[in-house]
């Protein structure tokens, strides 16, 4: 008798991992440069780019909220999935506890980010 195939939720996590990896490859280095080097030191970017008024305008705009949520949440999901699979690579065979931590923290970060962006208003 044939056993029914067991459904897996792994494709969802691979999707979030892939999307986060793509975003980090496309925007990660630019964001690190702009927020960590360029604007604070005035190298290639005006320090006014990160002024409170500009950042607040980004966070209150509908498209800006979506961009911020996507970048922050998908970076967290990418990191959580990478950490979970890296545990196996270093010889730690992760169980349910590791899954809860590695995937629960990105879920919590996503919810906190979404809540924070909604609290800012439009």
N, CA, C and O atoms as CSV, one atom per row, in Angstrom:
chain,resi,resn,atom,element,x,y,z
A,1,UNK,N,N,0.837,-1.179,0.000
A,1,UNK,CA,C,0.000,0.000,0.000
A,1,UNK,C,C,0.880,1.240,0.000
A,1,UNK,O,O,1.876,1.296,0.722
A,2,UNK,N,N,0.528,2.212,-0.789
A,2,UNK,CA,C,1.312,3.444,-0.880
A,2,UNK,C,C,0.992,4.371,0.279
A,2,UNK,O,O,-0.168,4.604,0.616
A,3,UNK,N,N,2.054,4.893,0.877
A,3,UNK,CA,C,1.873,5.869,1.945
A,3,UNK,C,C,1.652,7.243,1.315
A,3,UNK,O,O,2.299,7.579,0.323
A,4,UNK,N,N,0.751,8.031,1.877
A,4,UNK,CA,C,0.563,9.392,1.344
A,4,UNK,C,C,1.801,10.242,1.641
A,4,UNK,O,O,2.449,10.078,2.674
A,5,UNK,N,N,2.109,11.137,0.730
A,5,UNK,CA,C,3.250,12.020,0.914
A,5,UNK,C,C,2.970,13.009,2.036
A,5,UNK,O,O,1.868,13.545,2.158
A,6,UNK,N,N,3.989,13.234,2.847
A,6,UNK,CA,C,3.854,14.182,3.944
A,6,UNK,C,C,4.061,15.602,3.411
A,6,UNK,O,O,5.031,15.871,2.703
A,7,UNK,N,N,3.150,16.495,3.755
A,7,UNK,CA,C,3.281,17.885,3.327
A,7,UNK,C,C,4.358,18.557,4.156
A,7,UNK,O,O,4.554,18.239,5.329
A,8,UNK,N,N,5.054,19.492,3.522
A,8,UNK,CA,C,6.137,20.194,4.184
A,8,UNK,C,C,5.909,21.698,4.090
A,8,UNK,O,O,5.377,22.206,3.103
A,9,UNK,N,N,6.325,22.390,5.138
A,9,UNK,CA,C,6.261,23.854,5.107
A,9,UNK,C,C,7.607,24.448,4.685
A,9,UNK,O,O,7.772,25.668,4.668
A,10,UNK,N,N,8.549,23.602,4.351
A,10,UNK,CA,C,9.892,24.048,3.980
A,10,UNK,C,C,9.912,24.978,2.759
A,10,UNK,O,O,10.708,25.917,2.756
A,11,UNK,N,N,9.091,24.779,1.728
A,11,UNK,CA,C,9.125,25.714,0.598
A,11,UNK,C,C,8.830,27.162,0.976
A,11,UNK,O,O,9.368,28.082,0.359
A,12,UNK,N,N,7.991,27.375,1.970
A,12,UNK,CA,C,7.688,28.737,2.407
A,12,UNK,C,C,8.951,29.394,2.960
A,12,UNK,O,O,9.239,30.551,2.655
A,13,UNK,N,N,9.704,28.648,3.777
A,13,UNK,CA,C,10.915,29.203,4.364
A,13,UNK,C,C,12.010,29.399,3.316
A,13,UNK,O,O,12.782,30.355,3.401
A,14,UNK,N,N,12.083,28.505,2.332
A,14,UNK,CA,C,13.050,28.691,1.251
A,14,UNK,C,C,12.680,29.905,0.407
A,14,UNK,O,O,13.563,30.604,-0.089
A,15,UNK,N,N,11.388,30.162,0.239
A,15,UNK,CA,C,10.951,31.347,-0.500
A,15,UNK,C,C,11.377,32.617,0.222
A,15,UNK,O,O,11.911,33.536,-0.399
A,16,UNK,N,N,11.143,32.673,1.539
A,16,UNK,CA,C,11.542,33.836,2.325
A,16,UNK,C,C,13.061,33.985,2.347
A,16,UNK,O,O,13.583,35.098,2.291
A,17,UNK,N,N,13.768,32.856,2.428
A,17,UNK,CA,C,15.228,32.872,2.397
A,17,UNK,C,C,15.735,33.434,1.067
A,17,UNK,O,O,16.625,34.285,1.043
A,18,UNK,N,N,15.167,32.956,-0.024
A,18,UNK,CA,C,15.594,33.411,-1.339
A,18,UNK,C,C,15.285,34.878,-1.570
A,18,UNK,O,O,16.104,35.609,-2.127
A,19,UNK,N,N,14.103,35.314,-1.143
A,19,UNK,CA,C,13.736,36.721,-1.305
A,19,UNK,C,C,14.632,37.617,-0.460
A,19,UNK,O,O,15.057,38.681,-0.912
A,20,UNK,N,N,14.917,37.189,0.759
A,20,UNK,CA,C,15.815,37.963,1.621
A,20,UNK,C,C,17.228,37.996,1.073
A,20,UNK,O,O,17.902,39.023,1.162
A,21,UNK,N,N,17.685,36.894,0.511
A,21,UNK,CA,C,19.017,36.854,-0.086
A,21,UNK,C,C,19.118,37.765,-1.292
A,21,UNK,O,O,20.123,38.449,-1.484
A,22,UNK,N,N,18.067,37.771,-2.107
A,22,UNK,CA,C,18.064,38.639,-3.280
A,22,UNK,C,C,18.074,40.109,-2.863
A,22,UNK,O,O,18.820,40.911,-3.425
A,23,UNK,N,N,17.251,40.459,-1.882
A,23,UNK,CA,C,17.224,41.847,-1.411
A,23,UNK,C,C,18.549,42.251,-0.773
A,23,UNK,O,O,19.031,43.365,-0.982
A,24,UNK,N,N,19.133,41.346,0.001
A,24,UNK,CA,C,20.405,41.696,0.635
A,24,UNK,C,C,21.505,41.836,-0.398
A,24,UNK,O,O,22.406,42.658,-0.229
A,25,UNK,N,N,21.452,41.050,-1.469
A,25,UNK,CA,C,22.456,41.185,-2.522
A,25,UNK,C,C,22.266,42.492,-3.295
A,25,UNK,O,O,23.244,43.148,-3.653
A,26,UNK,N,N,21.021,42.869,-3.551
A,26,UNK,CA,C,20.765,44.075,-4.335
A,26,UNK,C,C,20.891,45.360,-3.522
A,26,UNK,O,O,21.448,46.345,-4.005
A,27,UNK,N,N,20.385,45.357,-2.304
A,27,UNK,CA,C,20.304,46.586,-1.525
A,27,UNK,C,C,21.197,46.612,-0.291
A,27,UNK,O,O,21.480,47.689,0.234
A,28,UNK,N,N,21.645,45.464,0.181
A,28,UNK,CA,C,22.381,45.400,1.445
A,28,UNK,C,C,23.623,46.264,1.479
A,28,UNK,O,O,23.796,47.067,2.396
A,29,UNK,N,N,24.489,46.109,0.492
A,29,UNK,CA,C,25.733,46.881,0.480
A,29,UNK,C,C,25.448,48.378,0.348
A,29,UNK,O,O,26.109,49.194,0.991
A,30,UNK,N,N,24.475,48.736,-0.476
A,30,UNK,CA,C,24.134,50.148,-0.642
A,30,UNK,C,C,23.577,50.731,0.659
A,30,UNK,O,O,23.910,51.858,1.026
A,31,UNK,N,N,22.735,49.971,1.353
A,31,UNK,CA,C,22.183,50.457,2.619
A,31,UNK,C,C,23.267,50.611,3.677
A,31,UNK,O,O,23.253,51.575,4.443
A,32,UNK,N,N,24.204,49.671,3.725
A,32,UNK,CA,C,25.310,49.780,4.683
A,32,UNK,C,C,26.152,51.007,4.366
A,32,UNK,O,O,26.544,51.744,5.271
A,33,UNK,N,N,26.431,51.229,3.086
A,33,UNK,CA,C,27.233,52.398,2.723
A,33,UNK,C,C,26.509,53.695,3.059
A,33,UNK,O,O,27.091,54.590,3.671
A,34,UNK,N,N,25.248,53.801,2.664
A,34,UNK,CA,C,24.517,55.058,2.862
A,34,UNK,C,C,24.317,55.358,4.341
A,34,UNK,O,O,24.571,56.477,4.787
A,35,UNK,N,N,23.861,54.362,5.108
A,35,UNK,CA,C,23.541,54.613,6.518
A,35,UNK,C,C,24.748,54.541,7.444
A,35,UNK,O,O,24.731,55.136,8.522
A,36,UNK,N,N,25.790,53.826,7.045
A,36,UNK,CA,C,26.928,53.642,7.941
A,36,UNK,C,C,28.154,54.452,7.591
A,36,UNK,O,O,28.950,54.780,8.471
A,37,UNK,N,N,28.324,54.783,6.318
A,37,UNK,CA,C,29.544,55.476,5.901
A,37,UNK,C,C,29.220,56.784,5.191
A,37,UNK,O,O,29.684,57.850,5.597
A,38,UNK,N,N,28.429,56.700,4.138
A,38,UNK,CA,C,28.191,57.849,3.273
A,38,UNK,C,C,27.582,59.045,3.967
A,38,UNK,O,O,28.175,60.123,3.986
A,39,UNK,N,N,26.406,58.867,4.536
A,39,UNK,CA,C,25.717,60.000,5.160
A,39,UNK,C,C,26.407,60.486,6.431
A,39,UNK,O,O,26.555,61.697,6.592
A,40,UNK,N,N,26.837,59.612,7.344
A,40,UNK,CA,C,27.493,60.145,8.551
A,40,UNK,C,C,28.789,60.903,8.265
A,40,UNK,O,O,29.089,61.894,8.930
A,41,UNK,N,N,29.559,60.437,7.269
A,41,UNK,CA,C,30.831,61.091,6.966
A,41,UNK,C,C,30.727,62.101,5.833
A,41,UNK,O,O,31.689,62.817,5.559
A,42,UNK,N,N,29.583,62.170,5.175
A,42,UNK,CA,C,29.397,63.085,4.062
A,42,UNK,C,C,30.156,62.663,2.814
A,42,UNK,O,O,30.534,63.510,2.004
A,43,UNK,N,N,30.385,61.364,2.648
A,43,UNK,CA,C,31.127,60.833,1.503
A,43,UNK,C,C,30.128,60.401,0.436
A,43,UNK,O,O,29.504,59.348,0.565
A,44,UNK,N,N,29.973,61.188,-0.597
A,44,UNK,CA,C,29.099,60.837,-1.707
A,44,UNK,C,C,27.617,61.024,-1.441
A,44,UNK,O,O,26.816,60.998,-2.375
A,45,UNK,N,N,27.244,61.208,-0.201
A,45,UNK,CA,C,25.838,61.369,0.170
A,45,UNK,C,C,25.759,62.511,1.176
A,45,UNK,O,O,26.564,62.590,2.104
A,46,UNK,N,N,24.805,63.375,0.990
A,46,UNK,CA,C,24.620,64.483,1.922
A,46,UNK,C,C,24.141,63.964,3.273
A,46,UNK,O,O,23.290,63.077,3.320
A,47,UNK,N,N,24.668,64.497,4.367
A,47,UNK,CA,C,24.177,64.087,5.686
A,47,UNK,C,C,22.684,64.357,5.882
A,47,UNK,O,O,22.052,63.737,6.738
A,48,UNK,N,N,22.120,65.268,5.104
A,48,UNK,CA,C,20.695,65.587,5.217
A,48,UNK,C,C,19.815,64.434,4.750
A,48,UNK,O,O,18.614,64.424,5.022
A,49,UNK,N,N,20.397,63.459,4.048
A,49,UNK,CA,C,19.621,62.314,3.571
A,49,UNK,C,C,19.016,61.551,4.743
A,49,UNK,O,O,17.888,61.066,4.655
A,50,UNK,N,N,19.763,61.445,5.841
A,50,UNK,CA,C,19.268,60.721,7.006
A,50,UNK,C,C,18.720,61.637,8.090
A,50,UNK,O,O,18.682,61.254,9.259
A,51,UNK,N,N,18.297,62.835,7.723
A,51,UNK,CA,C,17.693,63.723,8.710
A,51,UNK,C,C,16.366,63.126,9.181
A,51,UNK,O,O,15.756,62.304,8.497
A,52,UNK,N,N,15.945,63.557,10.350
A,52,UNK,CA,C,14.695,63.037,10.912
A,52,UNK,C,C,13.528,63.260,9.960
A,52,UNK,O,O,12.699,62.370,9.767
A,53,UNK,N,N,13.465,64.441,9.369
A,53,UNK,CA,C,12.340,64.764,8.482
A,53,UNK,C,C,12.301,63.831,7.273
A,53,UNK,O,O,11.223,63.376,6.888
A,54,UNK,N,N,13.440,63.542,6.673
A,54,UNK,CA,C,13.474,62.668,5.501
A,54,UNK,C,C,13.133,61.223,5.855
A,54,UNK,O,O,12.374,60.564,5.144
A,55,UNK,N,N,13.695,60.741,6.950
A,55,UNK,CA,C,13.424,59.357,7.347
A,55,UNK,C,C,11.966,59.208,7.785
A,55,UNK,O,O,11.333,58.192,7.500
A,56,UNK,N,N,11.435,60.214,8.474
A,56,UNK,CA,C,10.029,60.172,8.879
A,56,UNK,C,C,9.113,60.207,7.657
A,56,UNK,O,O,8.091,59.522,7.627
A,57,UNK,N,N,9.474,60.999,6.658
A,57,UNK,CA,C,8.678,61.048,5.427
A,57,UNK,C,C,8.677,59.691,4.732
A,57,UNK,O,O,7.650,59.272,4.198
A,58,UNK,N,N,9.813,59.002,4.732
A,58,UNK,CA,C,9.884,57.659,4.149
A,58,UNK,C,C,8.996,56.693,4.920
A,58,UNK,O,O,8.261,55.905,4.325
A,59,UNK,N,N,9.065,56.758,6.251
A,59,UNK,CA,C,8.317,55.813,7.082
A,59,UNK,C,C,6.822,56.083,7.114
A,59,UNK,O,O,6.051,55.194,7.476
A,60,UNK,N,N,6.389,57.286,6.745
A,60,UNK,CA,C,4.953,57.571,6.729
A,60,UNK,C,C,4.339,57.415,5.350
A,60,UNK,O,O,3.115,57.442,5.218
A,61,UNK,N,N,5.140,57.255,4.342
A,61,UNK,CA,C,4.654,57.028,2.991
A,61,UNK,C,C,4.285,55.555,2.820
A,61,UNK,O,O,4.977,54.680,3.341
A,62,UNK,N,N,3.211,55.279,2.101
A,62,UNK,CA,C,2.750,53.891,1.917
A,62,UNK,C,C,3.818,53.026,1.241
A,62,UNK,O,O,4.071,51.898,1.666
A,63,UNK,N,N,4.435,53.556,0.197
A,63,UNK,CA,C,5.473,52.795,-0.512
A,63,UNK,C,C,6.716,52.650,0.358
A,63,UNK,O,O,7.360,51.601,0.352
A,64,UNK,N,N,7.051,53.688,1.096
A,64,UNK,CA,C,8.192,53.619,2.005
A,64,UNK,C,C,7.994,52.583,3.087
A,64,UNK,O,O,8.922,51.850,3.428
A,65,UNK,N,N,6.771,52.514,3.637
A,65,UNK,CA,C,6.462,51.493,4.639
A,65,UNK,C,C,6.643,50.089,4.065
A,65,UNK,O,O,7.206,49.209,4.716
A,66,UNK,N,N,6.163,49.895,2.851
A,66,UNK,CA,C,6.304,48.589,2.220
A,66,UNK,C,C,7.751,48.216,1.992
A,66,UNK,O,O,8.146,47.073,2.222
A,67,UNK,N,N,8.552,49.183,1.538
A,67,UNK,CA,C,9.972,48.931,1.327
A,67,UNK,C,C,10.666,48.600,2.641
A,67,UNK,O,O,11.418,47.629,2.720
A,68,UNK,N,N,10.418,49.402,3.674
A,68,UNK,CA,C,11.049,49.153,4.970
A,68,UNK,C,C,10.638,47.800,5.541
A,68,UNK,O,O,11.477,47.063,6.059
A,69,UNK,N,N,9.349,47.472,5.451
A,69,UNK,CA,C,8.887,46.186,5.960
A,69,UNK,C,C,9.523,45.035,5.187
A,69,UNK,O,O,9.971,44.057,5.786
A,70,UNK,N,N,9.563,45.146,3.868
A,70,UNK,CA,C,10.141,44.078,3.057
A,70,UNK,C,C,11.620,43.886,3.360
A,70,UNK,O,O,12.077,42.757,3.539
A,71,UNK,N,N,12.362,44.969,3.418
A,71,UNK,CA,C,13.800,44.853,3.659
A,71,UNK,C,C,14.076,44.290,5.044
A,71,UNK,O,O,14.855,43.346,5.182
A,72,UNK,N,N,13.457,44.848,6.063
A,72,UNK,CA,C,13.739,44.404,7.429
A,72,UNK,C,C,13.277,42.962,7.639
A,72,UNK,O,O,14.039,42.135,8.140
A,73,UNK,N,N,12.042,42.659,7.261
A,73,UNK,CA,C,11.506,41.317,7.494
A,73,UNK,C,C,12.258,40.265,6.691
A,73,UNK,O,O,12.611,39.217,7.232
A,74,UNK,N,N,12.505,40.521,5.424
A,74,UNK,CA,C,13.162,39.504,4.605
A,74,UNK,C,C,14.625,39.325,4.982
A,74,UNK,O,O,15.153,38.221,4.849
A,75,UNK,N,N,15.298,40.375,5.448
A,75,UNK,CA,C,16.660,40.196,5.961
A,75,UNK,C,C,16.635,39.269,7.171
A,75,UNK,O,O,17.493,38.395,7.298
A,76,UNK,N,N,15.658,39.452,8.064
A,76,UNK,CA,C,15.550,38.581,9.239
A,76,UNK,C,C,15.241,37.141,8.844
A,76,UNK,O,O,15.840,36.212,9.387
A,77,UNK,N,N,14.308,36.938,7.901
A,77,UNK,CA,C,13.977,35.572,7.482
A,77,UNK,C,C,15.169,34.904,6.817
A,77,UNK,O,O,15.413,33.716,7.030
A,78,UNK,N,N,15.913,35.655,6.013
A,78,UNK,CA,C,17.103,35.118,5.368
A,78,UNK,C,C,18.114,34.677,6.425
A,78,UNK,O,O,18.666,33.580,6.339
A,79,UNK,N,N,18.354,35.522,7.411
A,79,UNK,CA,C,19.315,35.202,8.466
A,79,UNK,C,C,18.857,33.998,9.290
A,79,UNK,O,O,19.663,33.118,9.593
A,80,UNK,N,N,17.575,33.947,9.654
A,80,UNK,CA,C,17.070,32.830,10.449
A,80,UNK,C,C,17.202,31.500,9.732
A,80,UNK,O,O,17.605,30.506,10.335
A,81,UNK,N,N,16.867,31.472,8.453
A,81,UNK,CA,C,16.961,30.232,7.683
A,81,UNK,C,C,18.427,29.831,7.495
A,81,UNK,O,O,18.762,28.649,7.574
A,82,UNK,N,N,19.282,30.797,7.253
A,82,UNK,CA,C,20.710,30.499,7.089
A,82,UNK,C,C,21.294,29.960,8.391
A,82,UNK,O,O,22.071,29.005,8.367
A,83,UNK,N,N,20.935,30.552,9.518
A,83,UNK,CA,C,21.425,30.073,10.809
A,83,UNK,C,C,20.926,28.660,11.079
A,83,UNK,O,O,21.687,27.811,11.544
A,84,UNK,N,N,19.654,28.401,10.792
A,84,UNK,CA,C,19.105,27.072,11.034
A,84,UNK,C,C,19.867,26.009,10.242
A,84,UNK,O,O,20.215,24.961,10.787
A,85,UNK,N,N,20.127,26.271,8.974
A,85,UNK,CA,C,20.834,25.276,8.172
A,85,UNK,C,C,22.334,25.259,8.461
A,85,UNK,O,O,22.990,24.249,8.207
A,86,UNK,N,N,22.884,26.335,8.978
A,86,UNK,CA,C,24.291,26.347,9.377
A,86,UNK,C,C,24.520,25.512,10.631
A,86,UNK,O,O,25.614,24.983,10.828
A,87,UNK,N,N,23.507,25.388,11.475
A,87,UNK,CA,C,23.634,24.524,12.654
A,87,UNK,C,C,23.954,23.096,12.230
A,87,UNK,O,O,24.791,22.437,12.846
A,88,UNK,N,N,23.300,22.624,11.194
A,88,UNK,CA,C,23.560,21.275,10.687
A,88,UNK,C,C,24.983,21.173,10.133
A,88,UNK,O,O,25.651,20.154,10.303
A,89,UNK,N,N,25.435,22.230,9.476
A,89,UNK,CA,C,26.778,22.225,8.890
A,89,UNK,C,C,27.871,22.131,9.941
A,89,UNK,O,O,28.929,21.558,9.678
A,90,UNK,N,N,27.639,22.682,11.126
A,90,UNK,CA,C,28.660,22.630,12.178
A,90,UNK,C,C,28.454,21.452,13.119
A,90,UNK,O,O,29.129,21.348,14.143
A,91,UNK,N,N,27.530,20.569,12.777
A,91,UNK,CA,C,27.357,19.331,13.530
A,91,UNK,C,C,26.275,19.344,14.584
A,91,UNK,O,O,26.163,18.390,15.355
A,92,UNK,N,N,25.484,20.380,14.643
A,92,UNK,CA,C,24.374,20.433,15.596
A,92,UNK,C,C,23.113,20.060,14.842
A,92,UNK,O,O,22.659,20.804,13.972
A,93,UNK,N,N,22.550,18.917,15.170
A,93,UNK,CA,C,21.338,18.485,14.487
A,93,UNK,C,C,20.143,19.089,15.210
A,93,UNK,O,O,19.687,18.602,16.244
A,94,UNK,N,N,19.669,20.155,14.626
A,94,UNK,CA,C,18.651,20.980,15.261
A,94,UNK,C,C,17.298,20.276,15.274
A,94,UNK,O,O,16.911,19.609,14.314
A,95,UNK,N,N,16.607,20.440,16.369
A,95,UNK,CA,C,15.272,19.878,16.507
A,95,UNK,C,C,14.223,20.967,16.524
A,95,UNK,O,O,14.387,22.029,15.923
A,96,UNK,N,N,13.160,20.684,17.215
A,96,UNK,CA,C,12.027,21.608,17.274
A,96,UNK,C,C,12.391,22.918,17.965
A,96,UNK,O,O,11.928,23.983,17.559
A,97,UNK,N,N,13.211,22.846,18.997
A,97,UNK,CA,C,13.608,24.061,19.716
A,97,UNK,C,C,14.367,25.030,18.828
A,97,UNK,O,O,14.129,26.237,18.853
A,98,UNK,N,N,15.288,24.478,18.040
A,98,UNK,CA,C,16.058,25.332,17.132
A,98,UNK,C,C,15.156,25.923,16.054
A,98,UNK,O,O,15.334,27.076,15.661
A,99,UNK,N,N,14.190,25.142,15.574
A,99,UNK,CA,C,13.251,25.679,14.575
A,99,UNK,C,C,12.432,26.818,15.174
A,99,UNK,O,O,12.213,27.843,14.528
A,100,UNK,N,N,11.981,26.628,16.419
A,100,UNK,CA,C,11.204,27.686,17.062
A,100,UNK,C,C,12.016,28.960,17.218
A,100,UNK,O,O,11.495,30.057,17.020
A,101,UNK,N,N,13.281,28.825,17.568
A,101,UNK,CA,C,14.122,30.009,17.739
A,101,UNK,C,C,14.465,30.631,16.393
A,101,UNK,O,O,14.309,31.837,16.201
A,102,UNK,N,N,14.937,29.796,15.456
A,102,UNK,CA,C,15.405,30.320,14.165
A,102,UNK,C,C,14.283,30.887,13.306
A,102,UNK,O,O,14.522,31.786,12.499
A,103,UNK,N,N,13.081,30.386,13.460
A,103,UNK,CA,C,11.965,30.901,12.666
A,103,UNK,C,C,11.010,31.755,13.502
A,103,UNK,O,O,10.258,32.559,12.952
A,104,UNK,N,N,11.034,31.588,14.814
A,104,UNK,CA,C,10.187,32.393,15.684
A,104,UNK,C,C,10.685,33.825,15.812
A,104,UNK,O,O,9.891,34.765,15.826
A,105,UNK,N,N,12.008,33.991,15.904
A,105,UNK,CA,C,12.564,35.337,16.009
A,105,UNK,C,C,12.312,36.169,14.755
A,105,UNK,O,O,11.938,37.335,14.882
A,106,UNK,N,N,12.500,35.628,13.549
A,106,UNK,CA,C,12.125,36.430,12.375
A,106,UNK,C,C,10.634,36.752,12.315
A,106,UNK,O,O,10.248,37.834,11.874
A,107,UNK,N,N,9.797,35.817,12.757
A,107,UNK,CA,C,8.365,36.094,12.800
A,107,UNK,C,C,8.070,37.226,13.778
A,107,UNK,O,O,7.293,38.132,13.477
A,108,UNK,N,N,8.694,37.167,14.942
A,108,UNK,CA,C,8.514,38.228,15.935
A,108,UNK,C,C,9.029,39.564,15.402
A,108,UNK,O,O,8.377,40.593,15.577
A,109,UNK,N,N,10.191,39.554,14.756
A,109,UNK,CA,C,10.753,40.788,14.193
A,109,UNK,C,C,9.841,41.357,13.109
A,109,UNK,O,O,9.673,42.573,13.013
A,110,UNK,N,N,9.251,40.482,12.291
A,110,UNK,CA,C,8.327,40.939,11.253
A,110,UNK,C,C,7.097,41.585,11.870
A,110,UNK,O,O,6.658,42.645,11.425
A,111,UNK,N,N,6.548,40.955,12.884
A,111,UNK,CA,C,5.359,41.503,13.541
A,111,UNK,C,C,5.651,42.823,14.247
A,111,UNK,O,O,4.848,43.754,14.182
A,112,UNK,N,N,6.798,42.908,14.921
A,112,UNK,CA,C,7.175,44.152,15.608
A,112,UNK,C,C,7.413,45.262,14.586
A,112,UNK,O,O,7.017,46.406,14.808
A,113,UNK,N,N,8.057,44.927,13.472
A,113,UNK,CA,C,8.296,45.927,12.429
A,113,UNK,C,C,6.984,46.423,11.840
A,113,UNK,O,O,6.788,47.627,11.677
A,114,UNK,N,N,6.084,45.497,11.520
A,114,UNK,CA,C,4.791,45.887,10.953
A,114,UNK,C,C,4.008,46.747,11.947
A,114,UNK,O,O,3.427,47.763,11.566
A,115,UNK,N,N,3.992,46.348,13.205
A,115,UNK,CA,C,3.289,47.114,14.230
A,115,UNK,C,C,3.896,48.513,14.372
A,115,UNK,O,O,3.174,49.507,14.451
A,116,UNK,N,N,5.222,48.579,14.403
A,116,UNK,CA,C,5.900,49.877,14.550
A,116,UNK,C,C,5.615,50.796,13.370
A,116,UNK,O,O,5.388,51.992,13.551
A,117,UNK,N,N,5.628,50.242,12.168
A,117,UNK,CA,C,5.349,51.063,10.993
A,117,UNK,C,C,3.893,51.534,10.972
A,117,UNK,O,O,3.605,52.650,10.540
A,118,UNK,N,N,2.997,50.699,11.430
A,118,UNK,CA,C,1.589,51.119,11.499
A,118,UNK,C,C,1.366,52.180,12.581
A,118,UNK,O,O,0.524,53.063,12.420
A,119,UNK,N,N,2.119,52.092,13.682
A,119,UNK,CA,C,1.987,53.075,14.747
A,119,UNK,C,C,2.463,54.462,14.317
A,119,UNK,O,O,1.989,55.473,14.835
A,120,UNK,N,N,3.402,54.508,13.368
A,120,UNK,CA,C,3.909,55.796,12.907
A,120,UNK,C,C,2.805,56.565,12.206
A,120,UNK,O,O,2.749,57.792,12.285
A,121,UNK,N,N,1.932,55.849,11.526
A,121,UNK,CA,C,0.833,56.508,10.824
A,121,UNK,C,C,1.164,56.773,9.378
A,121,UNK,O,O,2.257,56.461,8.905
A,122,UNK,N,N,0.195,57.361,8.671
A,122,UNK,CA,C,0.362,57.635,7.243
A,122,UNK,C,C,0.407,59.118,6.991
A,122,UNK,O,O,0.544,59.545,5.845
